Amino acid sequence: MKVYNYVIVCVFLSFIAPAIADSVSCMDSIDKDCDFIAKSKGDDIYIYKSKQPKPVFGIPETASSVEAVSFLKKKNKYILIKETSNSNRTKEILSFDDKLNEFKYFYLTSEIDFNQNNKYWHGIYCFLSNASISSYASSPLKWAFDNVCKKRSETQSEYKYVGTDLFFSIDSVINGEMGKMQLVALNAKDNDNVNISNFGCLENCSSVSEFTGKINNKYVVKMSLNLGEGMIEGHYYYDKIRVLIPIKGIKNDKEIILKVEGKDGKIKEIFDGIFDGNKIQGVWDNKLNNTKYPFVLYSALD
């Protein structure tokens, strides 16, 4: 159950806040791209709008010895991420647009199923449009839980492993309406602290342009696409390399073909698959060494 009066065991752990490609850190930053910045004062983190003397939220977020906080900008969205590492793993994510009228909140926590001897995740996703921050007397994540989630806590849900990937459902609150989302945590069986960028969505997803998945059920990749009927442009990268690879292609109904061109104009790679709205699945063809592998891409948690 979600609780905001944290009881923290003073264990000195170090863990890294998730890195998100195409993002800019706005934590203690003077980056000109950041219209909102997070300033740390000891264990307290305040969020400010650029050139405004008062913080957006009157009460700061806090970070203890077992917590890590990051504040990023991706496109026109700002993302506050808080990870807690003690007896289990907890991730809280608040994102908002640069107009401060659209908010998304994720709460994910890990547990151990002692009957099955498995680790699994559960949580809640909340979205609120046409919103405004009318009360300043709360911290950012507390405000999101109270206003975006309407104080509705997560419940336990069923899960299953397919290989090393964990498929599970979480509760959702979309503009006050309760529902369910189906998620996947890539390589969760081998990792007790899955990076937030390695959670994907299969049902009732919010993202339609960002994807996370695998090639040959082995190589974790991220892809960003400008989708629509006709021509498509975007890029993808491998998690272990994190170099953006330009990609372009076409979409015809559910069929999608994406190609990577070399500097000489020759085709180096082809993703040939079926797009069902939340997932792209098909065959990846490496023309350089004439190898083909299956691939799957899930809508990312944006």
C-alpha positions in Angstrom: 0.0 0.0 0.0 1.2 3.5 -0.8 2.4 5.4 2.2 3.9 8.9 2.3 5.3 8.7 5.9 8.4 6.9 4.9 10.3 4.9 7.4 13.8 4.7 6.1 16.3 2.1 7.3 19.7 3.8 7.3 21.5 1.5 5.0 24.2 3.2 2.9 23.5 2.1 -0.6 24.5 3.7 -3.9 22.3 3.4 -7.0 22.0 5.3 -10.1 19.0 7.3 -11.2 17.8 6.1 -14.6 19.3 7.6 -17.7 16.9 8.5 -20.5 18.3 9.2 -23.9 17.2 12.4 -25.7 16.8 14.0 -22.2 18.5 16.9 -20.6 19.2 17.0 -16.8 17.6 20.0 -15.2 18.9 19.1 -11.7 21.0 22.0 -10.3 21.4 23.1 -13.9 21.7 26.4 -15.7 21.0 24.7 -19.1 19.2 27.2 -21.3 16.8 24.4 -22.4 15.4 24.1 -18.9 12.4 26.3 -18.3 12.0 24.4 -15.0 14.9 23.5 -12.7 15.3 21.4 -9.6 17.6 22.9 -6.9 18.9 20.8 -4.1 19.4 22.3 -0.6 20.8 19.5 1.5 18.4 16.6 1.3 15.6 18.9 0.0 14.8 19.3 -3.7 12.8 22.3 -4.8 11.4 22.8 -8.4 11.4 26.3 -9.8 10.1 27.8 -12.9 12.8 29.7 -14.7 13.4 33.2 -13.2 10.6 32.8 -10.6 11.7 33.2 -7.0 9.1 30.9 -5.4 9.1 27.1 -6.0 6.3 25.5 -7.9 5.5 23.3 -4.9 5.8 24.8 -1.5 7.1 21.7 0.2 10.3 20.2 -1.2 10.9 16.6 -2.3 13.4 14.8 -0.1 16.2 12.4 -0.8 17.6 10.2 2.0 20.6 7.9 1.9 18.6 5.1 0.3 16.9 7.4 -2.2 18.0 8.9 -5.5 16.2 11.8 -7.3 16.6 13.1 -10.8 14.9 15.8 -12.8 15.0 15.6 -16.6 13.5 17.4 -19.6 12.5 15.4 -22.6 11.0 17.3 -25.5 8.4 19.6 -23.8 8.0 17.4 -20.7 9.7 17.5 -17.3 10.2 14.3 -15.4 10.9 14.0 -11.7 12.1 10.5 -10.8 12.6 9.2 -7.3 14.0 5.7 -6.6 14.1 4.1 -3.2 16.2 1.1 -2.4 15.7 -0.8 0.9 14.0 -4.1 1.4 12.3 -3.7 -2.0 12.6 -1.3 -4.9 10.3 1.6 -5.4 10.0 4.1 -8.3 7.9 7.2 -8.4 7.7 9.3 -11.5 5.9 12.6 -12.0 5.9 14.2 -15.4 4.3 17.5 -16.5 4.3 19.6 -19.6 5.8 23.1 -19.8 2.4 24.7 -19.4 1.8 22.9 -16.1 -1.6 21.7 -17.1 -1.0 18.0 -17.9 0.3 15.6 -15.3 1.3 11.9 -15.3 2.3 9.9 -12.2 3.7 6.4 -11.9 4.2 4.5 -8.8 6.0 1.1 -9.1 7.2 -1.2 -6.4 8.8 -4.6 -6.3 7.8 -7.6 -4.1 8.8 -11.2 -3.6 6.3 -13.9 -4.2 7.6 -16.4 -1.6 5.2 -19.2 -2.9 6.7 -19.0 -6.4 10.1 -17.6 -5.3 9.7 -14.9 -7.9 10.3 -11.1 -7.9 7.4 -9.1 -9.4 6.3 -5.5 -9.8 2.9 -3.8 -9.2 1.8 -0.2 -9.0 -0.5 2.5 -10.3 -0.5 5.0 -13.3 -2.4 8.3 -13.1 -3.1 11.0 -15.7 -4.8 14.3 -15.3 -5.4 16.8 -18.1 -6.5 20.5 -17.9 -5.1 20.5 -14.4 -3.6 23.3 -12.3 -1.6 23.4 -9.1 -4.0 25.2 -6.9 -2.4 24.1 -3.6 1.2 24.7 -2.9 1.3 23.1 0.5 2.6 19.7 -0.5 5.7 18.1 -2.1 5.6 17.3 -5.8 5.0 13.5 -5.5 2.5 13.9 -2.6 0.6 16.5 -4.7 0.5 14.1 -7.6 -0.8 11.2 -5.5 -3.5 13.4 -3.9 -4.6 15.2 -7.1 -3.7 13.2 -10.1 -4.4 9.8 -8.5 -7.2 11.1 -6.3 -5.5 9.3 -3.4 -6.2 5.9 -4.9 -3.5 3.4 -4.0 -2.3 0.5 -6.0 -3.5 -3.0 -5.5 -1.9 -6.4 -6.1 -2.3 -8.0 -9.5 -1.5 -11.1 -11.4 1.8 -11.5 -13.2 3.7 -14.0 -15.3 7.2 -14.5 -16.7 7.9 -15.2 -20.3 11.6 -16.0 -20.4 13.3 -13.3 -18.4 10.5 -10.7 -19.1 7.8 -10.0 -16.5 4.3 -9.3 -17.7 1.9 -7.7 -15.2 -1.0 -5.3 -14.8 -1.3 -2.1 -12.8 -4.3 0.1 -11.8 -4.8 3.3 -13.7 -6.7 6.5 -13.0 -7.3 8.5 -16.2 -9.0 11.9 -15.4 -10.6 10.3 -12.4 -11.7 7.1 -14.2 -10.4 3.7 -12.9 -8.9 1.2 -15.3 -6.0 -1.2 -15.9 -2.8 -1.1 -17.8 -0.8 -4.1 -19.0 3.0 -3.7 -18.6 6.2 -5.6 -19.3 9.5 -5.3 -17.4 12.4 -6.4 -19.6 14.8 -8.8 -18.1 13.2 -8.5 -14.7 14.1 -12.1 -13.7 17.8 -11.2 -13.8 17.5 -7.8 -12.3 15.9 -6.7 -9.0 16.1 -3.0 -10.0 14.7 -2.7 -13.5 15.6 0.7 -15.1 12.4 2.7 -15.6 13.2 3.0 -19.3 12.9 -0.8 -19.6 9.2 -0.9 -18.6 6.9 -1.2 -21.6 3.2 -1.1 -22.1 0.9 -3.5 -24.0 -2.6 -2.2 -23.2 -4.2 1.2 -22.5 -0.9 2.9 -23.1 -0.2 6.6 -23.1 2.8 6.7 -25.5 2.4 6.3 -29.3 5.9 7.3 -30.4 8.4 5.9 -27.9 9.2 2.2 -27.7 11.4 -0.2 -25.7 12.1 -3.8 -26.6 14.6 -6.4 -27.8 16.3 -7.8 -30.8 16.7 -11.6 -30.7 15.3 -11.5 -27.2 18.8 -10.4 -26.1 19.7 -6.9 -27.2 17.7 -4.2 -25.4 16.9 -1.2 -27.7 14.9 2.0 -27.5 13.1 3.6 -30.5 11.5 6.9 -31.1 9.2 7.3 -34.2 7.2 10.1 -35.8 4.3 7.8 -36.6 1.4 8.2 -39.0 0.3 6.8 -42.3 2.9 7.1 -45.0 6.5 8.2 -44.3 8.1 7.7 -40.8 11.2 9.2 -39.4 13.0 8.6 -36.1 15.9 6.8 -34.5 16.8 3.9 -32.2 19.7 2.9 -30.0 21.1 0.0 -28.1 21.1 0.3 -24.3 24.7 -0.7 -24.0 25.9 1.7 -26.7 23.5 4.6 -26.5 24.4 6.0 -29.9 21.4 7.3 -31.9 20.9 5.5 -35.2 18.7 7.4 -37.7 15.8 5.4 -39.1 13.1 6.0 -41.6 10.4 4.0 -43.3 6.7 3.6 -44.2 3.6 2.5 -42.5 0.6 1.0 -44.4 -2.3 0.1 -42.1 -0.6 -2.4 -39.6 2.4 -3.1 -41.8 5.5 -1.2 -41.0 9.0 -1.2 -42.6 11.9 0.8 -41.1 15.3 1.1 -42.7 18.8 2.2 -41.6 20.9 3.7 -44.4 24.7 3.9 -44.5 26.6 7.0 -45.5 26.9 5.5 -49.0 23.1 5.4 -49.2 23.0 1.6 -49.0 20.5 -0.1 -46.7 22.3 -1.5 -43.6 19.3 -2.7 -41.5 15.6 -3.4 -42.0 12.9 -3.7 -39.3 9.9 -5.5 -41.0 7.0 -5.9 -38.7 3.3 -5.5 -37.7 2.2 -2.5 -35.6 -0.9 -3.1 -33.4 -0.9 0.3 -31.7 1.0 -0.7 -28.6 3.6 -3.2 -30.0 5.7 -3.6 -33.1 6.8 -7.2 -33.8 8.6 -8.7 -36.7 12.0 -9.5 -38.2 15.2 -7.4 -38.0 17.4 -7.9 -41.0 21.1 -7.0 -40.8 22.2 -6.6 -44.4 25.9 -6.2 -43.5 26.3 -9.8 -42.4 23.1 -11.3 -43.8 21.6 -12.3 -40.5 17.9 -12.1 -39.4 16.5 -12.0 -35.9 13.1 -11.5 -34.4 12.4 -8.2 -32.6 9.6 -6.8 -30.5 9.0 -3.2 -29.4 6.5 -2.1 -26.7 5.1 1.3 -26.1 7.3 3.0 -23.6 6.2 4.6 -20.3 6.5 8.3 -21.3 
